[in-house]
């Protein structure tokens, strides 16, 4: 019997709608053999997920998703690292401080637009100490300023919108270094969202490999068959390994199903042989 996995998922510790335990339980109900919890800029949900994995019989791999400092939207996944490692813990603590500064500036801009959202309103939308734009959007919806979280992003919070504030991020080289120092493997996420032409994307991958990039997300919810072939060919030519995931966020991104993406994603368990 084939076993399948999902190595790109999110919980309420960042911008997902399920707690880490609920996520792992759903993975078990879905029949997945293993998942990685890859919340944005935090490892706070991993220990709960590990315990839930023992309870529900699902292998849980440590994960995290970083945004990179580039002129485009680029994300990096760290997989199978040691969450207690000081190199990653210290960096995440600084990120938390930077995020708080960013949130205050977003709220200031919203208040100038007569959208009166307070720190308390935003904190009430979070089940962890990770608070960001998703929680701000939820607070805006709750107070009736928008009809949905997506509308909050579309009108106010996304890049180029009136309340957008750029966040401080790490360089690709630094991000890969932190992941490696923590004993993990670095994978470039959802290549289709980077927006580079094929030749430039290949050159970018080559540059990242020189920093220690281990692989790419070769399976993803939004990849077409053409993208699958193209990205995997690039990985083969550069001797990069493959990972894969749905990018599941629960009801916060309800067109991505856990393990199966839009319903046809199948990520083989064998990928874990290269990641461990």
PyMOL commands that set and color helices and strands:
alter all, ss='L'
color gray80, all
select helices_A, chain A and resi 20-30+46-56+86-112+119-123+133-142+149-157+172-181+191-193+198-211+225-237+250-253+269-275
alter helices_A, ss='H'
color red, helices_A
select strands_A, chain A and resi 5-9+34-37+59-67+75-79+185-188+215-220+241-245
alter strands_A, ss='S'
color yellow, strands_A
deselect
rebuild
show_as cartoon
